[in-house]
Amino acid sequence: MNYELLDLFNSWVAFCLSFTIIVLISLIKDKQNDFRYTSLILLTPMIINGIIVFHDIPHKFDSIATVQLILSDLGLITLFFLRSFKKVSQNNIFYIIALLNPALLYRLSIQFSSITTPSFTLGIISASVFSLSCLLVIMRSKCNRTPLYYGLFLLAVCLPIKVFLQTGTGPALHSFLHATAFLMIFIHYYIQTKKIITDKIQQADKIISDFNMALKNEIKKKTFEIEKHNNKLLEKSKKDTLTDTYNKTALLNIIETYIHTGKYKEFSVLMFDIDNFKSINDTYGHITGDKCIMKLASIATESIREEDCVGRYGGDEFIIILPELTTQESFFIGERLRKNVMNSSSPQFTISIGISSFPQDGSTVQQIISVADEGLYLSKKKGRNAISHKSFYANHPK
C-alpha cells in the first residue's frame, strides 16, 4: 500500500476543507460574532497541511511531514478544547496563541523529527489529547450534539491509529477517519454559516417588510391627507365666498347630474331674488346689501330639507334644487321660504320666486333655468313678494 499517497490525501483534505471553512466564515460581516473568531483555530491545519502539500511531499515525504500532520491534528483538537472554556476563549491571549500556533507546531515538528523514538513521545501526547477530546464530547453531548465535536472525536481517534498502527489496515483506517473528521467539521461550519446568513436574510427581509409597511402606511396617510385637502379645495370651489352656499357652476352641475344620471325621476327648481335690491344698495349702501344676501342665504338653508341644495346664482339671485318634488309640492316649500323672509328683520326685505320642474318644464339645464326665470319674472311683474310658475301665479299680501 502506498502510504505516501494516503498522507497526501489526508493533507489535501485538511488543507482544502480548512481553507474553505475560513473563506466561508469570512462571509460573515459581524465582527462581534464569536463564531467568526473560531476560524482562527483553523489556520493551524490550513497552514501546516499547506506546507506538507506544497513543500514537503513534492520533495520527499519524510518524518518531518508525518510529525507535522500529527501535530496539526493535535493543535486543532487542543485549541478547540480550550475554546470550550469561556474564560479562556474570551481572553485575547487565546487569539494570540491561535495565530502563533502554526509557527509553534512547525518548529516542534522539526524538534520531534530529530528524536530517535518520536513514536513513544507522540503516543503519550496522542493519548492525552484523546482523553481530553472524549471529555469535550461528553461535556457537549447533553446540550450541543453538533458535527464539530463528533469530528474532533474522530480526529482524536485518528491520532493513536496514526502513531501505533503504521502497517496493515491502520493507514487506510486513519485516512478514512481523518477525512471524515474534517468533513464533519466542515459540515458543522457550513450549517452554522448558512444559519447565520439565513437569519441575517430574514432580519433584512423583516426590516424591508417593516419599511415597506411603514412606507405604505405613510403613503396611505399622505394620500388621505391629500384627498382630504383636495376635497376641501373641491368643496371650496363649489361654494360662494359670501354666503357659503353653492355657486352658479356647482348648481348647474347638480342639475346636469340629476338629468343625465336619472338619479331622480323628477325634481323642481326655485329661483328667487330680493325685491328692490338696487334700492336697498342705493339707500343703505352695499354693506347692508351684502347683509341682506347673507340673511337670505341663511333663511333659505333653514327652510329646506337635508337633501335639498341651495346656492347663489349671481348677485342677489338664488336657486334651490328640490329632489323628488313636483311643481305643486315645491310651491309649499317656496311659500314657506317667502313667509320666513318676509317676517325677518334687520334688515327687512321680501323676495320673488319662480318655479320650474323636471321633466315637465324641460329636459336640459337651460330649459329648466329658463322656465324658473320666467316664473320669477312673472312674480316681479305682478307686484313682487310672490311665487309663480309660468302656468300659474300666486299673489300674496305684502
C-alpha positions as a printed Julia matrix, in Angstrom:
398×3 Matrix{Float64}:
    0.0     0.0     0.0
    1.31    3.47   -0.89
    1.26    5.2     2.49
    2.67    8.38    1.0
   -0.44    8.81   -1.18
   -2.71    8.32    1.84
   -0.82   11.0     3.77
   -1.02   13.24    0.72
   -4.77   12.64    0.57
   -5.12   13.45    4.3
   -3.16   16.67    3.94
   -5.12   17.76    0.85
   -8.45   17.13    2.59
   -7.38   19.0     5.72
   -5.94   21.9     3.73
   -8.87   22.3     1.32
  -11.63   21.98    3.93
   -9.85   24.29    6.4
   -9.32   26.88    3.68
  -12.96   26.56    2.55
  -14.25   26.96    6.11
  -12.14   30.09    6.68
  -13.42   31.61    3.42
  -16.99   30.61    4.34
  -16.78   32.21    7.76
  -15.21   35.36    6.31
  -18.53   36.0     4.57
  -19.99   36.86    7.97
  -19.52   40.61    8.34
  -20.47   40.81   12.02
  -17.05   41.07   13.63
  -18.52   40.75   17.12
  -19.85   37.29   16.27
  -17.92   34.81   18.39
  -18.39   32.17   15.71
  -16.18   34.11   13.32
  -13.22   34.24   15.7
  -13.26   30.46   15.9
  -11.99   30.41   12.33
   -8.58   31.46   13.68
   -8.22   27.95   15.05
   -8.46   26.54   11.54
   -5.38   28.46   10.49
   -3.34   25.69   12.1
   -4.43   22.76    9.85
   -4.57   25.02    6.8
   -1.01   26.33    7.15
    0.6    23.11    8.39
   -1.08   20.93    5.77
   -0.35   23.59    3.14
    3.33   23.24    3.98
    3.06   19.46    3.72
    1.22   19.57    0.39
    3.21   22.29   -1.35
    6.66   21.86    0.2
    7.37   18.56    1.88
    5.67   16.0    -0.37
    6.83   17.45   -3.72
   10.4    16.98   -2.49
   10.21   13.98   -0.18
    7.63   12.86    2.38
    9.93   12.22    5.3
    9.49   12.02    9.07
    9.08   15.79    9.35
    5.89   15.69    7.25
    4.5    12.84    9.33
    5.17   14.71   12.55
    3.67   17.88   11.08
    0.47   16.03   10.16
    0.14   14.6    13.64
    0.95   17.87   15.41
   -1.52   19.71   13.18
   -4.33   17.46   14.4
   -3.11   17.73   17.98
   -3.02   21.51   17.81
   -6.51   21.67   16.29
   -8.04   19.48   18.98
   -6.21   21.32   21.77
   -7.37   24.74   20.59
  -10.97   23.58   20.23
  -10.78   22.08   23.69
   -9.52   25.38   25.12
  -12.21   27.13   23.15
  -14.88   25.26   25.11
  -13.93   27.19   28.26
  -15.47   30.67   28.14
  -12.93   32.27   30.47
  -10.12   31.09   28.22
  -11.83   31.81   24.91
  -12.82   35.33   25.93
   -9.22   36.23   26.7
   -7.24   37.95   23.96
   -4.27   35.7    24.74
   -6.23   32.8    23.24
   -6.35   34.55   19.88
   -2.63   35.28   20.04
   -1.98   31.59   20.72
   -4.26   30.6    17.84
   -2.34   32.88   15.47
    1.1    31.73   16.67
    0.11   28.07   16.87
    1.05   27.14   13.24
    4.59   28.53   13.64
    4.97   26.84   17.03
    3.85   23.45   15.72
    6.07   23.74   12.68
    9.06   24.35   14.96
    8.06   21.45   17.21
    7.78   19.13   14.2
   11.42   19.77   13.39
   12.43   19.08   17.02
   10.36   15.88   17.28
   11.67   14.53   14.0
   15.21   14.58   15.44
   14.22   12.38   18.4
   15.22    8.76   17.97
   11.96    7.44   19.4
    9.36   10.02   18.37
    6.57    7.47   18.29
    6.7     6.96   22.02
    6.53   10.67   22.78
    3.8    11.29   20.23
    1.87    8.3    21.53
    1.76    9.78   25.01
    0.63   13.14   23.65
   -1.98   11.46   21.44
   -3.41    9.51   24.35
   -3.66   12.69   26.43
   -5.39   14.6    23.69
   -7.68   11.64   23.03
   -8.8    11.7    26.68
   -9.34   15.45   26.58
  -11.35   15.16   23.37
  -13.57   12.46   24.86
  -14.14   14.7    27.86
  -15.02   17.56   25.49
  -17.6    15.43   23.65
  -19.14   14.27   26.94
  -19.36   17.87   28.17
  -21.11   18.98   24.99
  -23.24   15.92   24.21
  -26.09   16.86   26.54
  -26.81   20.23   25.02
  -24.82   20.55   21.82
  -24.74   17.44   19.61
  -23.06   19.09   16.62
  -20.91   17.6    13.85
  -17.96   19.7    15.08
  -17.44   17.83   18.33
  -18.01   14.43   16.77
  -15.49   15.41   14.1
  -12.99   16.28   16.83
  -13.72   12.97   18.49
  -12.91   11.12   15.25
   -9.79   13.24   14.82
   -8.68   12.22   18.3
   -9.29    8.58   17.41
   -7.08    9.02   14.34
   -4.04   10.08   16.39
   -3.25    6.81   18.19
   -4.07    4.92   14.97
   -1.52    7.04   13.11
    1.1     6.54   15.81
    0.67    2.87   16.71
   -0.9     1.28   13.6
    1.5     2.25   10.85
    1.14   -1.04    8.97
   -1.66   -3.19    7.64
   -5.1    -1.58    7.6
   -4.06    1.14   10.03
   -3.08    3.8     7.46
   -6.25    3.22    5.43
   -8.42    3.4     8.55
   -6.6     6.54    9.66
   -7.09    8.12    6.24
  -10.82    7.37    6.21
  -11.43    8.61    9.77
   -9.23   11.67    9.22
  -11.12   12.71    6.07
  -14.47   12.02    7.77
  -13.45   14.12   10.78
  -12.6    17.17    8.66
  -15.74   16.65    6.58
  -17.85   16.73    9.75
  -16.06   19.87   10.91
  -16.78   21.41    7.51
  -20.45   20.37    7.69
  -20.72   21.97   11.13
  -19.38   25.31    9.91
  -21.41   25.12    6.72
  -24.62   24.63    8.72
  -23.74   27.36   11.2
  -22.72   29.81    8.47
  -25.86   29.05    6.49
  -27.97   29.57    9.61
  -26.31   32.92   10.37
  -26.66   34.1     6.78
  -30.27   32.88    6.69
  -31.0    34.73    9.94
  -29.45   37.88    8.5
  -31.53   37.49    5.33
  -34.66   37.04    7.43
  -33.73   40.08    9.51
  -33.15   42.05    6.32
  -36.46   40.81    4.92
  -38.19   41.84    8.14
  -36.55   45.27    8.01
  -37.6    45.64    4.37
  -41.09   44.38    5.21
  -41.39   46.79    8.15
  -40.04   49.6     5.98
  -42.49   48.77    3.2
  -45.34   48.61    5.7
  -44.32   51.92    7.25
  -43.91   53.4     3.78
  -47.29   52.01    2.74
  -48.93   53.44    5.86
  -47.2    56.76    5.3
  -48.34   56.79    1.68
  -51.88   55.98    2.79
  -51.69   58.74    5.37
  -50.33   61.24    2.87
  -52.84   60.11    0.24
  -55.66   60.53    2.72
  -54.4    63.97    3.68
  -54.04   64.94    0.01
  -57.51   63.6    -0.8
  -58.92   65.39    2.21
  -57.2    68.6     1.15
  -58.35   68.14   -2.44
  -61.9    67.5    -1.26
  -61.75   70.68    0.76
  -60.49   72.56   -2.27
  -63.18   70.93   -4.4
  -65.89   71.86   -1.94
  -64.42   75.33   -1.64
  -64.5    75.68   -5.43
  -68.21   74.84   -5.32
  -69.03   77.41   -2.65
  -69.89   81.07   -2.84
  -67.49   83.01   -0.64
  -70.08   85.46    0.7
  -72.89   83.06    1.61
  -71.06   79.71    1.93
  -73.71   78.13   -0.32
  -73.23   76.55   -3.74
  -72.08   78.87   -6.53
  -73.58   79.05  -10.01
  -71.26   76.46  -11.55
  -71.97   73.92   -8.81
  -75.74   74.47   -9.09
  -75.74   73.91  -12.85
  -73.57   70.77  -12.43
  -76.02   69.36   -9.88
  -78.97   69.89  -12.21
  -76.97   68.39  -15.09
  -76.13   65.35  -12.97
  -79.77   64.85  -11.94
  -80.9    64.98  -15.56
  -78.28   62.68  -17.14
  -77.84   60.1   -14.37
  -81.54   59.65  -13.75
  -80.89   59.76  -10.02
  -84.31   61.34   -9.55
  -87.28   60.81  -11.84
  -88.4    64.35  -11.09
  -87.18   67.42   -9.26
  -88.06   71.1    -9.02
  -86.1    74.35   -9.01
  -86.89   77.54   -7.12
  -85.27   80.71   -8.46
  -85.64   83.79   -6.26
  -84.09   87.18   -5.6
  -84.52   90.18   -3.29
  -87.21   92.67   -4.25
  -85.96   96.2    -4.96
  -82.39   95.13   -4.17
  -80.94   98.04   -6.13
  -82.88  100.48   -3.97
  -81.53   98.82   -0.82
  -77.97   99.23   -2.08
  -78.56  102.83   -3.14
  -80.32  103.78    0.1
  -78.43  101.82    2.76
  -75.17  101.02    0.97
  -73.54   97.85   -0.3
  -72.67   96.61    3.19
  -76.37   96.44    4.03
  -76.98   94.85    0.65
  -74.44   92.13    1.47
  -76.14   91.6     4.83
  -79.46   91.07    3.02
  -77.83   88.49    0.72
  -76.26   86.62    3.67
  -79.51   86.81    5.62
  -81.45   85.38    2.65
  -78.94   82.53    2.29
  -79.28   81.67    5.99
  -83.11   81.69    5.88
  -83.15   79.61    2.69
  -80.82   77.0     4.23
  -83.07   76.75    7.31
  -86.23   76.47    5.22
  -85.31   73.43    3.12
  -84.77   69.7     3.68
  -81.43   67.99    4.2
  -81.38   66.54    0.68
  -82.17   69.9    -0.95
  -79.46   72.16   -2.39
  -79.28   75.95   -2.15
  -76.86   78.27   -3.88
  -76.2    81.77   -5.09
  -76.85   82.02   -8.82
  -75.49   85.56   -9.09
  -75.86   88.95   -7.38
  -78.93   88.69   -5.13
  -80.35   85.79   -7.12
  -80.54   82.29   -5.59
  -81.61   78.8    -6.66
  -82.93   75.91   -4.58
  -83.0    72.4    -6.07
  -85.71   70.13   -4.63
  -85.28   66.4    -5.47
  -88.4    64.26   -5.97
  -90.84   67.21   -5.67
  -93.4    68.21   -8.27
  -94.36   71.78   -9.12
  -97.27   71.71   -6.67
  -95.17   70.21   -3.86
  -92.31   72.66   -4.38
  -94.85   75.51   -4.21
  -95.3    74.83   -0.47
  -91.54   74.92    0.11
  -91.31   78.22   -1.77
  -94.25   79.66    0.14
  -92.65   78.77    3.46
  -89.44   80.43    2.36
  -91.25   83.55    1.19
  -93.03   83.93    4.53
  -89.87   83.32    6.56
  -88.07   86.05    4.63
  -90.99   88.47    4.86
  -91.2    88.0     8.66
  -87.48   88.51    9.18
  -85.89   91.8    10.28
  -82.53   93.53   10.5
  -82.66   94.19    7.6
  -86.2    93.58    6.42
  -86.95   92.72    2.78
  -89.08   90.43    0.59
  -88.36   88.05   -2.25
  -89.98   86.93   -5.5
  -89.85   83.27   -6.55
  -90.11   81.38   -9.83
  -90.7    77.61  -10.13
  -89.77   75.02  -12.77
  -89.85   71.22  -12.71
  -88.16   68.34  -14.49
  -89.24   66.73  -16.76
  -92.49   68.72  -17.21
  -90.76   72.03  -18.0
  -87.78   70.78  -19.95
  -85.12   68.11  -20.42
  -81.99   70.32  -20.31
  -80.42   72.6   -17.77
  -81.04   75.66  -19.92
  -84.74   74.84  -20.28
  -85.22   74.27  -16.54
  -83.44   77.52  -15.65
  -85.34   79.43  -18.36
  -88.76   78.32  -17.06
  -87.8    79.2   -13.47
  -86.61   82.6   -14.67
  -89.94   83.12  -16.45
  -91.77   82.37  -13.2
  -89.54   84.83  -11.32
  -90.19   87.49  -13.95
  -93.93   86.84  -13.64
  -93.77   87.32   -9.85
  -91.95   90.64  -10.34
  -94.42   91.71  -12.99
  -97.43   91.03  -10.78
  -96.12   93.05   -7.84
  -93.25   91.14   -6.15
  -93.31   89.2    -2.85
  -94.93   86.33   -4.77
  -94.28   82.79   -6.05
  -95.06   81.92   -9.66
  -94.85   79.27  -12.36
  -95.27   80.15  -15.99
  -98.63   78.37  -15.91
  -99.96   80.0   -12.75
  -99.45   82.98  -10.48
  -99.96   83.29   -6.7
 -100.39   86.73   -5.17
  -99.68   87.4    -1.55
 -100.14   90.38    0.74
  -97.09   92.45    1.3
